[in-house]
Amino acid sequence: MKAIPVQRADVSAHLSAKRSSIAKKEERAFWLFVSPWVIGFILFSGGPIVASLVLSFTNYNVMSLPSFVGLGNFVQLFHDQLFTKSLSVTAYYTLLAVPFDIVVSLLLAVLLNQKVKGQTIFRTIFYAPSIVSGVAISFLWSWLLNPQFGVVNYLLSFIGLGGLQWFNSPTTVIPSFVLMTLTSIGGTIIIFLASLQSLPTDLYEAAEMDGGGRVRQFFSITVPLLSPVILFNVIMGLIGSFQIFTQAYVITQGGPDWNSYFYVYYLFNTAFGQMRLGYASAQAWILFLIIFALTVLSLQLSKRYVHYGDTEGGI
């Protein structure tokens, strides 16, 4: 009878040692699988991020060693008229592009979620342009919206609106860039579409029994349930809008009259046109702080408007 506690202790110690061995194997496997990403991040992202932060406090033009200037680059930025201009242009574009993309993507996702013949073909058509090179898409839109021979102006001429200057006018250049986003919202549509297919059908059935129409169902069921996904797409849209570059570089080069001089385009010119890498690094960190602040603000506001509860009790 006295041997039983000893045996139980031996078994417990054996199981503990076995769990410890399994945990160590799992830990080694974890680091083995994530090590390519960790090494790649340190070499290709972490290192340049740290280097950019250090260079932001220096004057550096590649041809000579960096010279420390403290906060001089950041102070100079707030006296730089191009900094203010590029920031206002980018903010204007963001204010137009993000709501436009979210609304259009959600409506298209709802349409593509309908059970109609040829559904797969329609989904492919709407997603395919988003995988095309940004340069190719920019050339395509510069042709479509050309004031002299563009297809869009030709079609609008039938209703008397064929004289729009699009990228050549200070008043329509930013709306033209917003219109261009129609060919890059395929990813957002796919995210909305996947979310729509995961919504519970019993809520819609109950709404129909209560006499709720499709529009009422959309605003009372679909939008609240998709609010976390909408928040995600809004944040991604903010980040993408503040980083717009390729379209401006290919089509307008900041014109006309600096009205499409986006922030990242200005940063690119500073770094690789003027070779002021220290000043450009300061611009990059200001952009990071702006995006970070907008993301935090969006998350704070989301506490009032985003529905995170379970689908049965929350609606």
C-alpha positions as CSV (number, residue, x, y, z in Angstrom):
1,M,0.0,0.0,0.0
2,K,2.9,2.4,0.7
3,A,4.3,1.9,-2.9
4,I,1.3,3.5,-4.6
5,P,2.2,7.2,-3.9
6,V,5.7,6.5,-5.1
7,Q,4.3,5.1,-8.3
8,R,1.9,8.0,-8.8
9,A,4.8,10.4,-8.3
10,D,6.9,8.5,-10.9
11,V,4.0,8.6,-13.4
12,S,3.5,12.3,-12.8
13,A,7.1,13.1,-13.3
14,H,7.2,11.0,-16.4
15,L,4.2,12.8,-17.9
16,S,5.7,16.1,-17.0
17,A,9.0,15.3,-18.7
18,K,7.1,14.0,-21.7
19,R,5.1,17.3,-22.0
20,S,8.2,19.3,-21.6
21,S,9.9,17.4,-24.4
22,I,6.9,17.9,-26.7
23,A,6.8,21.6,-25.8
24,K,10.4,21.9,-26.7
25,K,9.9,20.2,-30.0
26,E,7.0,22.4,-30.8
27,E,9.0,25.5,-29.9
28,R,11.9,24.4,-32.1
29,A,9.4,23.7,-35.0
30,F,7.8,27.1,-34.4
31,W,11.1,29.0,-34.7
32,L,12.1,26.9,-37.7
33,F,9.0,27.8,-39.6
34,V,8.9,31.5,-38.7
35,S,12.7,32.0,-39.1
36,P,12.6,32.8,-42.8
37,W,10.1,35.6,-42.2
38,V,12.0,36.9,-39.1
39,I,15.3,36.9,-41.0
40,G,13.7,38.5,-44.1
41,F,12.0,41.2,-41.9
42,I,15.3,42.1,-40.1
43,L,17.3,42.2,-43.3
44,F,14.8,43.9,-45.7
45,S,12.4,45.9,-43.4
46,G,13.7,46.2,-39.9
47,G,17.2,47.3,-41.0
48,P,16.0,50.0,-43.4
49,I,13.4,51.3,-40.9
50,V,16.1,51.8,-38.3
51,A,18.5,53.3,-40.9
52,S,15.7,55.7,-42.0
53,L,15.1,56.8,-38.4
54,V,18.8,57.6,-37.9
55,L,19.1,59.4,-41.3
56,S,16.1,61.6,-40.5
57,F,18.3,63.4,-38.0
58,T,21.1,64.0,-40.6
59,N,21.9,65.7,-43.8
60,Y,22.9,62.9,-46.2
61,N,23.3,63.0,-50.0
62,V,25.0,59.7,-50.7
63,M,28.2,61.4,-52.0
64,S,29.4,62.4,-48.4
65,L,29.0,61.0,-44.9
66,P,25.8,61.9,-43.0
67,S,26.1,65.0,-40.8
68,F,24.0,65.2,-37.6
69,V,21.4,68.0,-37.6
70,G,19.2,67.0,-34.8
71,L,15.5,68.0,-35.4
72,G,16.5,70.3,-38.2
73,N,14.9,68.3,-40.9
74,F,11.6,68.1,-39.0
75,V,11.6,71.8,-38.2
76,Q,12.3,72.7,-41.9
77,L,9.4,70.5,-43.0
78,F,6.9,72.7,-41.2
79,H,8.2,75.7,-43.1
80,D,8.2,73.9,-46.4
81,Q,5.3,75.0,-48.7
82,L,5.6,71.9,-50.8
83,F,5.2,69.8,-47.7
84,T,1.9,71.6,-46.9
85,K,0.8,71.4,-50.5
86,S,1.5,67.7,-51.0
87,L,-0.1,66.9,-47.6
88,S,-3.3,68.8,-48.5
89,V,-3.5,67.2,-51.9
90,T,-3.1,63.7,-50.4
91,A,-5.7,64.5,-47.7
92,Y,-8.2,65.7,-50.3
93,Y,-7.7,62.6,-52.4
94,T,-8.1,60.4,-49.3
95,L,-11.3,62.1,-48.3
96,L,-12.8,61.3,-51.7
97,A,-11.2,58.0,-52.5
98,V,-11.8,56.0,-49.2
99,P,-15.6,56.5,-49.0
100,F,-16.0,56.1,-52.7
101,D,-14.1,52.8,-52.7
102,I,-15.9,51.4,-49.6
103,V,-19.4,52.2,-50.9
104,V,-18.7,51.0,-54.5
105,S,-16.9,47.8,-53.3
106,L,-19.7,46.9,-50.8
107,L,-22.5,47.5,-53.4
108,L,-20.6,45.4,-56.0
109,A,-20.0,42.7,-53.5
110,V,-23.7,42.6,-52.7
111,L,-24.5,42.3,-56.4
112,L,-21.9,39.6,-56.9
113,N,-23.3,37.7,-54.0
114,Q,-26.6,37.2,-55.8
115,K,-27.3,33.7,-57.1
116,V,-27.4,34.4,-60.9
117,K,-26.2,32.6,-63.9
118,G,-22.6,33.4,-64.8
119,Q,-21.8,34.5,-61.3
120,T,-18.2,33.2,-61.4
121,I,-17.5,35.1,-64.7
122,F,-18.7,38.4,-63.2
123,R,-16.6,37.9,-60.1
124,T,-13.5,37.3,-62.3
125,I,-14.2,40.3,-64.4
126,F,-14.4,42.6,-61.4
127,Y,-11.3,41.1,-59.7
128,A,-9.0,40.7,-62.7
129,P,-7.9,44.4,-63.1
130,S,-6.6,44.5,-59.5
131,I,-3.8,42.1,-60.4
132,V,-2.6,44.2,-63.4
133,S,0.5,46.3,-63.0
134,G,-0.2,49.8,-61.7
135,V,1.9,51.3,-64.5
136,A,-0.3,49.5,-67.1
137,I,-3.5,50.6,-65.4
138,S,-2.2,54.2,-65.3
139,F,-1.5,54.2,-69.1
140,L,-5.0,52.7,-69.7
141,W,-6.8,55.4,-67.7
142,S,-4.7,58.2,-69.2
143,W,-6.0,56.9,-72.6
144,L,-9.6,56.5,-71.4
145,L,-9.7,60.0,-69.9
146,N,-7.8,61.8,-72.6
147,P,-9.7,65.0,-73.4
148,Q,-9.0,64.8,-77.1
149,F,-9.6,61.1,-78.0
150,G,-10.6,59.4,-74.8
151,V,-13.4,56.9,-74.8
152,V,-15.1,58.4,-71.7
153,N,-15.4,61.8,-73.2
154,Y,-16.7,60.3,-76.4
155,L,-19.5,58.5,-74.5
156,L,-20.3,61.6,-72.4
157,S,-20.6,63.6,-75.6
158,F,-23.9,61.9,-76.2
159,I,-25.3,63.6,-73.2
160,G,-23.5,66.9,-73.7
161,L,-20.6,66.4,-71.2
162,G,-17.8,65.5,-73.6
163,G,-15.6,68.5,-72.8
164,L,-14.2,67.4,-69.4
165,Q,-10.4,67.9,-69.1
166,W,-9.9,65.2,-66.5
167,F,-6.2,65.0,-65.6
168,N,-5.5,68.3,-67.3
169,S,-7.7,70.5,-65.1
170,P,-6.9,71.5,-61.5
171,T,-10.5,71.0,-60.5
172,T,-10.9,67.5,-62.0
173,V,-7.5,65.9,-61.6
174,I,-8.1,64.5,-58.1
175,P,-11.6,63.2,-58.9
176,S,-10.0,61.6,-62.0
177,F,-7.5,59.7,-59.7
178,V,-10.4,58.7,-57.5
179,L,-12.2,57.3,-60.6
180,M,-9.1,55.3,-61.4
181,T,-9.5,53.3,-58.2
182,L,-12.4,51.4,-59.8
183,T,-9.8,49.1,-61.3
184,S,-8.0,48.4,-58.0
185,I,-10.9,47.6,-55.7
186,G,-11.0,43.9,-56.6
187,G,-9.3,42.9,-53.3
188,T,-11.8,44.9,-51.2
189,I,-14.7,43.3,-53.1
190,I,-13.4,39.9,-52.4
191,I,-13.1,40.6,-48.7
192,F,-16.7,42.0,-48.6
193,L,-17.9,39.0,-50.7
194,A,-16.4,36.4,-48.3
195,S,-17.9,38.2,-45.3
196,L,-21.3,38.4,-46.9
197,Q,-21.3,34.6,-47.5
198,S,-20.6,34.0,-43.8
199,L,-23.6,36.0,-42.6
200,P,-26.4,33.9,-41.0
201,T,-29.4,33.5,-43.2
202,D,-31.9,33.1,-40.4
203,L,-31.7,36.8,-39.6
204,Y,-32.8,37.7,-43.2
205,E,-35.6,35.1,-43.1
206,A,-36.9,36.6,-39.8
207,A,-36.7,40.1,-41.3
208,E,-38.7,38.9,-44.4
209,M,-41.3,37.4,-42.1
210,D,-41.6,40.8,-40.3
211,G,-42.1,42.6,-43.7
212,G,-38.6,44.1,-43.9
213,G,-37.6,44.9,-47.5
214,R,-34.1,44.4,-49.1
215,V,-33.1,48.0,-48.4
216,R,-34.1,47.7,-44.7
217,Q,-32.3,44.4,-44.4
218,F,-29.2,45.9,-45.9
219,F,-29.0,48.8,-43.5
220,S,-30.3,46.9,-40.4
221,I,-28.6,43.6,-40.8
222,T,-25.9,43.6,-43.5
223,V,-24.1,46.8,-42.6
224,P,-24.0,46.2,-38.8
225,L,-22.7,42.7,-39.2
226,L,-20.1,43.8,-41.7
227,S,-19.0,46.8,-39.6
228,P,-15.7,45.1,-38.5
229,V,-14.9,44.3,-42.1
230,I,-15.8,47.9,-43.1
231,L,-13.5,49.2,-40.4
232,F,-10.7,47.0,-41.7
233,N,-11.2,48.1,-45.3
234,V,-11.4,51.8,-44.2
235,I,-8.0,51.5,-42.4
236,M,-6.4,49.7,-45.3
237,G,-7.9,52.4,-47.7
238,L,-6.4,55.2,-45.5
239,I,-3.0,53.6,-45.7
240,G,-3.2,53.0,-49.4
241,S,-4.5,56.5,-50.2
242,F,-1.7,58.2,-48.3
243,Q,0.8,56.1,-50.2
244,I,-0.5,56.9,-53.7
245,F,2.5,57.3,-56.1
246,T,2.5,55.3,-59.3
247,Q,-0.5,57.0,-60.9
248,A,0.9,60.5,-60.3
249,Y,4.4,59.5,-61.5
250,V,3.1,58.0,-64.7
251,I,0.2,60.4,-65.6
252,T,0.6,63.9,-64.2
253,Q,4.1,64.2,-62.5
254,G,2.4,66.4,-59.9
255,G,0.5,68.7,-62.3
256,P,-1.4,70.7,-63.4
257,D,-0.1,73.5,-61.1
258,W,0.9,71.1,-58.3
259,N,-2.7,69.9,-57.9
260,S,-1.7,66.3,-58.0
261,Y,1.6,66.6,-56.1
262,F,1.0,63.7,-53.7
263,Y,3.0,63.3,-50.5
264,V,4.9,60.2,-51.6
265,Y,5.6,61.7,-55.0
266,Y,7.2,64.6,-53.2
267,L,9.1,62.2,-50.9
268,F,10.4,60.3,-54.0
269,N,11.6,63.6,-55.7
270,T,13.3,64.7,-52.5
271,A,15.1,61.3,-52.1
272,F,16.0,60.4,-55.7
273,G,15.6,63.7,-57.6
274,Q,17.5,66.0,-55.1
275,M,19.4,63.2,-53.3
276,R,18.4,64.6,-49.9
277,L,18.0,61.3,-48.2
278,G,18.0,62.7,-44.6
279,Y,15.2,65.1,-45.4
280,A,13.3,62.4,-47.3
281,S,13.6,60.1,-44.2
282,A,12.1,62.8,-42.0
283,Q,9.2,63.1,-44.5
284,A,8.8,59.3,-44.4
285,W,8.5,59.3,-40.6
286,I,6.0,62.2,-40.6
287,L,3.9,60.1,-43.0
288,F,4.2,57.1,-40.7
289,L,3.0,59.2,-37.7
290,I,0.1,60.6,-39.7
291,I,-1.1,57.1,-40.8
292,F,-0.5,55.8,-37.2
293,A,-2.6,58.6,-35.8
294,L,-5.4,58.1,-38.3
295,T,-5.4,54.4,-37.5
296,V,-5.7,55.0,-33.8
297,L,-8.4,57.5,-34.4
298,S,-10.4,55.1,-36.5
299,L,-10.1,52.4,-33.9
300,Q,-11.3,54.7,-31.2
301,L,-14.3,55.9,-33.2
302,S,-15.0,52.2,-34.0
303,K,-16.0,51.5,-30.4
304,R,-19.2,53.4,-31.1
305,Y,-20.1,52.3,-34.6
306,V,-18.6,48.8,-35.0
307,H,-20.6,45.7,-34.0
308,Y,-18.4,43.0,-32.4
309,G,-21.2,41.1,-30.6
310,D,-22.5,37.6,-31.5
311,T,-24.9,37.6,-34.4
312,E,-27.8,36.3,-32.4
313,G,-27.7,38.7,-29.4
314,G,-26.3,41.7,-31.1
315,I,-29.1,42.5,-33.6
